[in-house]
């Protein structure tokens, strides 16, 4: 059997180090690699296959046809054919145009497509019997994400960017560059598919990719790696702060499972208001999470804290998107469980 090209072995080594640090997947786990047909995802697939044998991973392929542009069905067919050529099971998921259009009205084109894509990938992984969804995000994607979050005014959580592991999603190539994935595909003789929408610089991420990051690299070589490192540092601080918020909430909570009709979290309003502001914001979000609610955004979080600081009202309510709600009830603030 011929030796794997140097470019593939370099990516596989980066992926091996990333999964070793994360402690997942376990031997014998199933991995559904999300493949769009682009160079990043194809290189990820081949890097994962390189690692799979000694680890007894079961590798499969998942691809999503968004139906947002001409040629998307062709991309999905290309991926399915490549999986078949490798002898790998594959799942092709087509998004429902009506559901996607409805989501676009609420979340915008990119947000709706992303949410629908991940929902489809989770369904595909279930169909394929895989515990993990592997994506081809790279260091360049991480740098772009950090810049996007800064431009949106995100706090430390947003600046943490993407983690190697989020739920069932595994990103083993965050330490690799886009140039490395393309070099790997070239070395393997793979012709990848280009998504023409990536050239649309009306989309902010594309403009950052095409214009801003190259300028930053020219001004400061290694800028993408530096930005990715900054995201890693912010993520470490975020992990520590989330643990501190959970501990603080344990000390403030009057009870869990409050009320006669459902689960929830009940917190002393004055004690929450007395916390340092950064910690108080995290406690608010942690309380919502424990109650099974969507996390409140910045405006809702500040409104909840303002409600806590007001010593006079016996009641009050703050609502946010997707059904989130917190209520002031005398000396406490209550987050009810879903549908309560």
DRENZADREN-535109 format. One record per residue (C-alpha): residue number from 1; residue in three letters; chain; x, y, z. Coordinates in steps of 0.5 Angstrom, whole numbers, plus 2048, in hexadecimal, padded with zeros to 3 digits. Example, Ala and Ser with C-alpha at 12.3 -4.5 7.8 and 13.67 -1.06 7.14 Angstrom:
BEGIN
- num,residu,chaine,px,py,pz
- 1,ALA,A,819,7F7,810 .
- 2,SER,A,81B,7FE,80E .
//
This chain:
BEGIN
- num,residu,chaine,px,py,pz
- 1,UNK,A,800,800,800 .
- 2,UNK,A,803,807,7FE .
- 3,UNK,A,805,80B,804 .
- 4,UNK,A,800,811,805 .
- 5,UNK,A,803,818,802 .
- 6,UNK,A,806,81D,807 .
- 7,UNK,A,801,822,806 .
- 8,UNK,A,7FC,81D,809 .
- 9,UNK,A,800,81A,80E .
- 10,UNK,A,801,821,811 .
- 11,UNK,A,7FA,822,811 .
- 12,UNK,A,7F8,81C,814 .
- 13,UNK,A,7FE,81D,81A .
- 14,UNK,A,7FA,824,81B .
- 15,UNK,A,7F4,820,81C .
- 16,UNK,A,7F7,81B,820 .
- 17,UNK,A,7F9,820,825 .
- 18,UNK,A,7F3,824,825 .
- 19,UNK,A,7EF,81D,827 .
- 20,UNK,A,7F4,81B,82C .
- 21,UNK,A,7F3,821,830 .
- 22,UNK,A,7EC,821,82F .
- 23,UNK,A,7EB,81A,832 .
- 24,UNK,A,7E6,818,82C .
- 25,UNK,A,7E4,814,828 .
- 26,UNK,A,7E5,80E,82C .
- 27,UNK,A,7E7,807,828 .
- 28,UNK,A,7E2,804,824 .
- 29,UNK,A,7DE,80B,824 .
- 30,UNK,A,7DA,80D,81D .
- 31,UNK,A,7DC,813,81A .
- 32,UNK,A,7D8,817,815 .
- 33,UNK,A,7DC,81B,811 .
- 34,UNK,A,7D9,821,80E .
- 35,UNK,A,7DB,822,807 .
- 36,UNK,A,7D9,828,803 .
- 37,UNK,A,7DD,826,7FD .
- 38,UNK,A,7E2,82C,7FE .
- 39,UNK,A,7EA,82B,800 .
- 40,UNK,A,7E9,82C,807 .
- 41,UNK,A,7E4,826,808 .
- 42,UNK,A,7E7,821,803 .
- 43,UNK,A,7EE,822,807 .
- 44,UNK,A,7EA,821,80E .
- 45,UNK,A,7E7,81B,80B .
- 46,UNK,A,7EE,818,809 .
- 47,UNK,A,7F1,81A,80F .
- 48,UNK,A,7EC,816,813 .
- 49,UNK,A,7EC,810,80F .
- 50,UNK,A,7F4,810,810 .
- 51,UNK,A,7F3,810,818 .
- 52,UNK,A,7ED,80B,818 .
- 53,UNK,A,7F0,804,817 .
- 54,UNK,A,7F4,804,81D .
- 55,UNK,A,7EF,807,821 .
- 56,UNK,A,7E9,803,81E .
- 57,UNK,A,7E5,809,81D .
- 58,UNK,A,7DF,808,818 .
- 59,UNK,A,7DF,80D,813 .
- 60,UNK,A,7D9,810,80F .
- 61,UNK,A,7D8,816,80A .
- 62,UNK,A,7D2,81B,80B .
- 63,UNK,A,7D0,820,806 .
- 64,UNK,A,7CB,825,806 .
- 65,UNK,A,7C8,828,800 .
- 66,UNK,A,7C5,82F,802 .
- 67,UNK,A,7C2,830,7FB .
- 68,UNK,A,7C4,838,7FC .
- 69,UNK,A,7C7,838,7F5 .
- 70,UNK,A,7C8,834,7EE .
- 71,UNK,A,7CD,82F,7EF .
- 72,UNK,A,7CC,82D,7F6 .
- 73,UNK,A,7C9,826,7F4 .
- 74,UNK,A,7CF,825,7F0 .
- 75,UNK,A,7D3,826,7F6 .
- 76,UNK,A,7CF,821,7FA .
- 77,UNK,A,7D0,81C,7F4 .
- 78,UNK,A,7D7,81D,7F4 .
- 79,UNK,A,7D8,81C,7FB .
- 80,UNK,A,7D4,816,7FB .
- 81,UNK,A,7D8,813,7F5 .
- 82,UNK,A,7DE,814,7F9 .
- 83,UNK,A,7DC,811,7FF .
- 84,UNK,A,7DA,80B,7FB .
- 85,UNK,A,7E1,80B,7F7 .
- 86,UNK,A,7E4,80A,7FE .
- 87,UNK,A,7DF,805,801 .
- 88,UNK,A,7DC,809,806 .
- 89,UNK,A,7D4,80A,808 .
- 90,UNK,A,7D1,811,806 .
- 91,UNK,A,7CB,815,808 .
- 92,UNK,A,7C9,81A,803 .
- 93,UNK,A,7C4,81F,806 .
- 94,UNK,A,7C0,824,803 .
- 95,UNK,A,7BD,82A,806 .
- 96,UNK,A,7B6,82C,806 .
- 97,UNK,A,7B6,833,802 .
- 98,UNK,A,7AF,835,806 .
- 99,UNK,A,7B2,834,80D .
- 100,UNK,A,7B9,837,80B .
- 101,UNK,A,7B5,83D,808 .
- 102,UNK,A,7B1,83E,80E .
- 103,UNK,A,7B8,83D,812 .
- 104,UNK,A,7BB,843,80E .
- 105,UNK,A,7B6,848,810 .
- 106,UNK,A,7B8,847,817 .
- 107,UNK,A,7BF,845,817 .
- 108,UNK,A,7C2,848,810 .
- 109,UNK,A,7C4,844,80A .
- 110,UNK,A,7CB,842,80E .
- 111,UNK,A,7C8,840,815 .
- 112,UNK,A,7C2,83C,812 .
- 113,UNK,A,7C7,838,80D .
- 114,UNK,A,7CB,837,813 .
- 115,UNK,A,7C6,835,818 .
- 116,UNK,A,7C2,830,812 .
- 117,UNK,A,7C9,82D,810 .
- 118,UNK,A,7CB,82B,817 .
- 119,UNK,A,7C4,828,818 .
- 120,UNK,A,7C5,824,812 .
- 121,UNK,A,7CB,822,814 .
- 122,UNK,A,7C9,81F,81B .
- 123,UNK,A,7C3,81C,817 .
- 124,UNK,A,7C8,819,812 .
- 125,UNK,A,7CD,816,818 .
- 126,UNK,A,7C7,813,81B .
- 127,UNK,A,7C5,810,815 .
- 128,UNK,A,7CC,80D,814 .
- 129,UNK,A,7CD,80B,81B .
- 130,UNK,A,7D3,810,81D .
- 131,UNK,A,7D4,813,824 .
- 132,UNK,A,7D8,819,821 .
- 133,UNK,A,7D7,81E,81B .
- 134,UNK,A,7DE,820,818 .
- 135,UNK,A,7DF,827,815 .
- 136,UNK,A,7E4,82A,811 .
- 137,UNK,A,7E5,830,814 .
- 138,UNK,A,7EC,833,814 .
- 139,UNK,A,7F1,838,817 .
- 140,UNK,A,7EF,83D,812 .
- 141,UNK,A,7E7,83C,814 .
- 142,UNK,A,7E9,83D,81B .
- 143,UNK,A,7EC,844,819 .
- 144,UNK,A,7E6,846,815 .
- 145,UNK,A,7E2,844,81B .
- 146,UNK,A,7E5,848,820 .
- 147,UNK,A,7E5,84E,81B .
- 148,UNK,A,7DE,84D,81A .
- 149,UNK,A,7DC,84D,821 .
- 150,UNK,A,7E1,853,823 .
- 151,UNK,A,7DD,857,81D .
- 152,UNK,A,7D6,855,820 .
- 153,UNK,A,7D8,857,827 .
- 154,UNK,A,7D9,851,82A .
- 155,UNK,A,7DB,84F,831 .
- 156,UNK,A,7E0,84A,834 .
- 157,UNK,A,7DC,844,832 .
- 158,UNK,A,7DB,846,82B .
- 159,UNK,A,7E3,848,82A .
- 160,UNK,A,7E4,841,82C .
- 161,UNK,A,7E2,83F,825 .
- 162,UNK,A,7E2,837,824 .
- 163,UNK,A,7E4,832,829 .
- 164,UNK,A,7E7,82B,826 .
- 165,UNK,A,7E0,828,829 .
- 166,UNK,A,7D9,82B,82A .
- 167,UNK,A,7D4,826,82C .
- 168,UNK,A,7D5,820,826 .
- 169,UNK,A,7D9,825,822 .
- 170,UNK,A,7E0,823,821 .
- 171,UNK,A,7E5,828,81D .
- 172,UNK,A,7EC,825,81D .
- 173,UNK,A,7EF,82A,818 .
- 174,UNK,A,7EE,830,81C .
- 175,UNK,A,7F6,830,81C .
- 176,UNK,A,7F7,82F,814 .
- 177,UNK,A,7F6,835,80F .
- 178,UNK,A,7F2,835,809 .
- 179,UNK,A,7F9,835,805 .
- 180,UNK,A,7FA,82E,808 .
- 181,UNK,A,7F4,82B,806 .
- 182,UNK,A,7F4,82D,7FF .
- 183,UNK,A,7FB,82B,7FF .
- 184,UNK,A,7F9,824,802 .
- 185,UNK,A,7F3,823,7FC .
- 186,UNK,A,7F9,825,7F7 .
- 187,UNK,A,7FD,820,7FA .
- 188,UNK,A,7F8,81B,7F9 .
- 189,UNK,A,7F5,81D,7F2 .
- 190,UNK,A,7EF,81F,7F5 .
- 191,UNK,A,7EB,824,7F1 .
- 192,UNK,A,7E6,828,7F6 .
- 193,UNK,A,7E0,82C,7F5 .
- 194,UNK,A,7E0,833,7F6 .
- 195,UNK,A,7DA,837,7F8 .
- 196,UNK,A,7D8,83D,7F4 .
- 197,UNK,A,7D5,840,7FA .
- 198,UNK,A,7DC,841,7FD .
- 199,UNK,A,7DE,846,7F8 .
- 200,UNK,A,7D8,84A,7FA .
- 201,UNK,A,7DB,850,7FF .
- 202,UNK,A,7D4,853,800 .
- 203,UNK,A,7D5,84D,806 .
- 204,UNK,A,7D9,850,80B .
- 205,UNK,A,7DD,849,80D .
- 206,UNK,A,7DF,849,805 .
- 207,UNK,A,7E1,850,805 .
- 208,UNK,A,7E5,84F,80B .
- 209,UNK,A,7E8,849,808 .
- 210,UNK,A,7EA,84C,801 .
- 211,UNK,A,7EC,853,804 .
- 212,UNK,A,7ED,854,80B .
- 213,UNK,A,7F1,84E,80D .
- 214,UNK,A,7F6,84E,807 .
- 215,UNK,A,7F7,855,809 .
- 216,UNK,A,7F8,853,810 .
- 217,UNK,A,7FD,84E,80E .
- 218,UNK,A,801,853,80A .
- 219,UNK,A,801,858,810 .
- 220,UNK,A,803,852,815 .
- 221,UNK,A,805,84B,812 .
- 222,UNK,A,802,846,816 .
- 223,UNK,A,7FC,84A,818 .
- 224,UNK,A,7F7,845,817 .
- 225,UNK,A,7FA,840,81C .
- 226,UNK,A,7FB,846,821 .
- 227,UNK,A,7F3,847,820 .
- 228,UNK,A,7F2,840,821 .
- 229,UNK,A,7F6,840,827 .
- 230,UNK,A,7F3,846,82A .
- 231,UNK,A,7EC,842,829 .
- 232,UNK,A,7EF,83C,82D .
- 233,UNK,A,7F1,840,833 .
- 234,UNK,A,7EA,843,833 .
- 235,UNK,A,7E7,83D,833 .
- 236,UNK,A,7EB,83A,839 .
- 237,UNK,A,7E9,840,83D .
- 238,UNK,A,7E2,83F,83A .
- 239,UNK,A,7E2,838,83D .
- 240,UNK,A,7E5,83A,844 .
- 241,UNK,A,7E0,840,844 .
- 242,UNK,A,7DA,83B,843 .
- 243,UNK,A,7DC,836,848 .
- 244,UNK,A,7DC,83C,84D .
- 245,UNK,A,7D5,83E,84B .
- 246,UNK,A,7D3,837,84C .
- 247,UNK,A,7D6,838,853 .
- 248,UNK,A,7D3,83F,854 .
- 249,UNK,A,7CC,83C,852 .
- 250,UNK,A,7CC,837,857 .
- 251,UNK,A,7CD,83C,85D .
- 252,UNK,A,7C8,840,85A .
- 253,UNK,A,7C2,83B,858 .
- 254,UNK,A,7BC,83B,85D .
- 255,UNK,A,7BA,834,859 .
- 256,UNK,A,7BA,830,853 .
- 257,UNK,A,7B3,82D,851 .
- 258,UNK,A,7B0,833,854 .
- 259,UNK,A,7A8,834,853 .
- 260,UNK,A,7A3,82F,853 .
- 261,UNK,A,7A2,82E,84B .
- 262,UNK,A,7A9,82D,849 .
- 263,UNK,A,7B1,82E,849 .
- 264,UNK,A,7B5,834,84A .
- 265,UNK,A,7BA,838,84E .
- 266,UNK,A,7B9,83D,853 .
- 267,UNK,A,7BE,842,855 .
- 268,UNK,A,7BE,848,85B .
- 269,UNK,A,7BE,84E,857 .
- 270,UNK,A,7C2,853,85B .
- 271,UNK,A,7C8,84E,85C .
- 272,UNK,A,7C8,84D,854 .
- 273,UNK,A,7C8,855,853 .
- 274,UNK,A,7CE,855,859 .
- 275,UNK,A,7D2,851,854 .
- 276,UNK,A,7D8,854,850 .
- 277,UNK,A,7D5,855,84A .
- 278,UNK,A,7D8,850,845 .
- 279,UNK,A,7D7,84B,84A .
- 280,UNK,A,7D0,84D,84B .
- 281,UNK,A,7CF,84D,843 .
- 282,UNK,A,7D1,846,843 .
- 283,UNK,A,7CD,843,849 .
- 284,UNK,A,7C7,846,845 .
- 285,UNK,A,7C8,842,83F .
- 286,UNK,A,7CA,83C,843 .
- 287,UNK,A,7C3,83C,847 .
- 288,UNK,A,7C0,83D,840 .
- 289,UNK,A,7C4,836,83E .
- 290,UNK,A,7C2,832,844 .
- 291,UNK,A,7BB,834,843 .
- 292,UNK,A,7BB,831,83C .
- 293,UNK,A,7BA,838,839 .
- 294,UNK,A,7BE,83B,833 .
- 295,UNK,A,7C4,840,835 .
- 296,UNK,A,7C2,847,836 .
- 297,UNK,A,7C5,84C,831 .
- 298,UNK,A,7C9,852,834 .
- 299,UNK,A,7C3,857,834 .
- 300,UNK,A,7BE,852,838 .
- 301,UNK,A,7C4,850,83D .
- 302,UNK,A,7C5,857,83F .
- 303,UNK,A,7BD,858,83F .
- 304,UNK,A,7BD,852,844 .
- 305,UNK,A,7C3,855,848 .
- 306,UNK,A,7BF,85C,848 .
- 307,UNK,A,7B9,858,84B .
- 308,UNK,A,7BD,855,851 .
- 309,UNK,A,7C0,85C,853 .
- 310,UNK,A,7BA,85F,853 .
- 311,UNK,A,7B8,85E,85B .
- 312,UNK,A,7B1,861,85A .
- 313,UNK,A,7AD,85D,855 .
- 314,UNK,A,7A9,856,857 .
- 315,UNK,A,7A9,854,850 .
- 316,UNK,A,7AC,855,849 .
- 317,UNK,A,7AD,850,843 .
- 318,UNK,A,7B3,850,83E .
- 319,UNK,A,7B2,84C,837 .
- 320,UNK,A,7B6,84B,832 .
- 321,UNK,A,7B7,847,82B .
- 322,UNK,A,7B4,83F,82B .
- 323,UNK,A,7B0,840,831 .
- 324,UNK,A,7B5,842,836 .
- 325,UNK,A,7B2,845,83C .
- 326,UNK,A,7B4,847,843 .
- 327,UNK,A,7AF,84A,849 .
- 328,UNK,A,7B0,84E,84F .
- 329,UNK,A,7AC,84B,854 .
- 330,UNK,A,7AD,84F,85B .
- 331,UNK,A,7B4,84E,85D .
- 332,UNK,A,7B6,849,858 .
- 333,UNK,A,7B7,848,850 .
- 334,UNK,A,7B4,842,84D .
- 335,UNK,A,7B6,83E,847 .
- 336,UNK,A,7B0,839,845 .
- 337,UNK,A,7B2,833,841 .
- 338,UNK,A,7AF,833,83A .
- 339,UNK,A,7A8,834,839 .
- 340,UNK,A,7A7,836,840 .
//
